[in-house]
Amino acid sequence: MNDFSRRRAALADLLHVKKAFVAAPGIYDMVSARVADRFAFDCLYMTGFGAVASAYGLPDAGIATYSDMVAVVERLCDNITRPVICDGDTGYGGLLNVRQTVRGYERAGASGIQLEDQEFPKKCGHTLGRRVIPMADMVMKIRVAADSRADANFQIVARTDARTTLGLDEALKRAEAYARAGADVLFVESPESEDEMAATCKRLSEACGKPLLINCVEGGRTPVLPRARLVALGYGLAIYPATSLMAAVHAMQRTYASLLPARDGVSLDAPLIDFKELTALMNFDDVYRFEAKYREI
């Protein structure tokens, strides 16, 4: 069993055997990934919103391609130690594309993939105007995804965006159908109240018995609740895709403002990581060891 297989097995055991609550912070580039990997999280979440924003400064609106995203997956998973569930958007096309996406993400080291039932081009969750494909079409995508993985522990996360435009009942019907099609984790995007969250957990827990995922976006359409409340409602997995990105952008704004010519450029209005800690985070110690070993050869 290689390291990627061990990560997948550990995550599957937590979600399906131990039925533990898993909190997964968002990562979007190698700096965020290295920082998050230092903490004892059971899982990390590669956010498509953050990855596209970080790499291109563009909105998460179906602009990035499969090739763009699988390269991010490979880079992240190859350089950290935690299981990572990775955003796979709509699968980047039809059924053949879904098969290619699942196989590519799994080979790249992901522990799971999130697939959603939006039309292409998709839009970021928690935004308006999202349209979904017919339920039967998404059912086939989930079947293909489940059949395409080589490792049974590779998690298929089925997301429906139907709530915002078609209502909660339609979203729950779709989640039930995706569970029957082979999804391992169910993700009803953007319930709009705590009552809707409770209704979602009650119905899907009774009907499917699959772990339920909640997307915690500060300022989004869903209430961001304390972890204890999410557990009490019945959620098994919470992702925080934008939290670290929003914190980083806020810190950068304060820092750049402090460096404006009108300021003295010395007294920064932002806390800073120690430079030695930053170089250690970027693994400069490995460079120093390499140079010490081979300098005299």
N, C-alpha and C positions, 0 to 999 in steps of 0.2 A: 504494500500500500504506500503510494507516494504522499507527499505532504498535502497536495491539493485534495486527494481522496480522504485523508485524515480530517481535514477541515470540514469537508462535506459531511462526513460521518458524524462529527461532533455536533454540527448544527442540526442535522436531522434528528439526532438523539435528544437534543434539548427541546426541539419543537414538537416531536411526535411521541417520544417515549417518556421523557421527564415532564413534558408539557410545561416547561418553564416559560416565564415571560422574558422576552429578549428585546432589549433596546439597542437600536442600531443607528449611530450617528452618521450623517452624510460625509462622504469624502468626494473630492472632485479633481484633485491633482496630487502630485507626489508630496508636496509639503503637508497638505491636510492629511494625507494618508499616513505619512511617517509620524505625525503628531498623534493622530488617533490610535495608531498601532501601539503606542507606548502605554495606553490605558487598558484596563482589564475588561474590555467589551467582549461579549460573546460573538458579536457579528458587526460588520460595518456595511454601509449601504452606498454604493456608487450612484450618485445622483446625476441623471442626465442633464437636468437644469444647470447644475453646478459645473459639470464637465464642459458643456457647450459654452457657458458663460466664461469659464476660465480660459479655455483654449481659443475662443473666437470672439468673445465679447458680444455674442448674439443671443437672441431669445431661444428658448426651448420650443421650437415650432416646426420640427421635422426637417430642420436644415442639415443637421449632422447625418452622415451616412453610416451604414454598417461598418465599413472599413475604418472610418474615423473612430467609432465607439469601441470596436473590438481591440483596437490598438491601445485605447485608454485602459480597458479591462486587463489586458496582458501586462501593461506597465505597472498598474497598481498591484495586481495579485502576485506578480513576480518579486515584489520588493517589500511586502509586508507579511505578517504571520497570521492574521485573523481571517476567518471566513468572510467572504464578501458576497452580498446579493447585489446584482448589477442590473441597472435599468436597460431594458431591451426595447423600449418604445412599442411599436406595433409589430415588431419582428422584421421591419424594414421591407415590407412587401407582402406577397402572397404566401401560400403554403410552402413552396420550395424555399423561399427566403427565410421563413421561420425555421425550417430544418437547418439551413446553413447558419443562421444566427445562434441557435441553441448549441449546435456542435462547435461553432467557433468560440462562443463564450465559455463553454466547458473546457475546451482545449486550452484556453487562455488562463484558466485557473479559477474562474468564478465558482462559488458554492451554490448559486442559484441565479435565476433570471426572472425579471418582472416583465410580463407582456400585457398589453392593454388593448381594449376593444374600440379604440378610436378610429375614425377614418384617417387616411393619410392625405395631407400632412397633419400630424397630430399637434396638439397644443399642450402646454404645461397644465397639470392638474391645478385646481383652485382658481382657474381662469374661466371666463365665460366663453360661450360659442363653441364648446367641444361637441362634436357629433360622433356618434358611434355606428359601427357596422352592424349588420343583422346578427342576431344572437347565434344563429346556426353557423355563420361564417367564423365567428370567434370560437365556437365549440370545436370546429375542425382545426383551428390554429392550436388550441390547447392539446388536442389529440396528437397532432403532429409533433408538438414540442415534447410531450411525454414520451412518445415513441422514439424520438431522435436522440435522447440523451444516452450516453454509454454507462453512466453511473446512476443507479437508482436513487442515490442520496442527493443528486443534483436537484435543487428545489425549483419547481415551476410555480411562480407566483402569478395568479390570474387577477388582473385588475379590470374593473368595469368603471367607466366614466359616465354611466347612464343616469346617475342621480340628478345631475345638474339640469339636464334637458328633458328627461323622460320620467323623472320621479323615483322615489326610493323603492317602491314596490317592483318596478321594472329592474332596477339595479339588483335587488335581492334575487329575483327570478334568474337573472343572468349568472349571478355568483353560484347559485345552486347548480345550474347547468354546467358551469365551468368545473365545479367540483366533480360532477359525474364524468366529465370528459378526461379527468386525470390530473387536475391542478392539486398541488400539495398545500398551498397557502392561498387564502381568498382575501382580496383587497377591494373593498367598496370605497371608491374615491369620494372624498368631500361630503360626508354627511354634514348637515348644517345645524345640528343641535345635539345636546347630550341625549335628549330623548331619541333622536334618530340613531345615535350610536348604540344606545341600549337596545332598541328594536332590531338593529342589524345583528348584534351579537346574539340576542335571544333566538331569533329565527334561524340564523345560519349555524349556530352551535347545535341546535336541536335537529336541523335537517341534514347537516353535513359532517359535523364533528371534526372539521379541519381547523388549523390555526388561522386566526383572523388578524389581518394587518391594519393598522391605523397610521395615517400619514399626518404627522404633527408639523404644521407649518405656521409659525408665528405670523399673525396678520392675515392668515388664509380664511377659508370658508368654514373650517371645522374648529370647534373649541379645542384648545390645547390644554389637556387635563393632567393632573398629577399622575404619576405612575401607579400609585395605589388605586386610584379610581379606574384607570384603564384595566388593571387586573380584575377589579371587582366587576366591571362590565362584561369581561370575558375575552378581551383581546390577548393574543399570544405574542404579538410582534409589533413594535412601534418603531417607525423610522423618523428621523429628524433631518431631512435632506438639506434644508437651507440654513439651519441654525449657525453652523460654523462659518459659512460663507457670509452671512449677514454680519456676524461679529467681526470677521476679517475686514470686510469693506468699511464698516464703521471705524475700526481702528486705523485703517489706511487713510480715511478722510481726515481724521484728527491729526494724524502724523503729517500728511502733506500740507494741511493748513498751517501747521506749526513751522514748516520749512519755507513758507512764502517769503519773498524778499522783504516784506514789511515787518516780518518778525526777526528776532535776533538769530534764529537758526540754531540755537543751542539748547534752550529750555523747551523740550518737547512736551506737548500736552497729550502724551500717550505713554503707557507703560511699554517697556521694551524687554524682549528676551535678551539674556546675556549672549554676547557674540560667541564665546566659547561653547555655550550650550547649542547655539545655532549650528556651528561647525560640527559638533558631535551629532546633532540630528541629521545632518547631511552626510554623515559617515566619513568625515575627513580622517578619523582615526585609522580607517582601513588604508587610506593613501599613505599615511605616515608609516604604518607597519610595512607596507609594500616597499616604500623607499628605503627604509632601514634594512630590509632584508636584501635588496638587490643593488644598493648603491655602490658597494665595493666589488661587485662581480664584473 
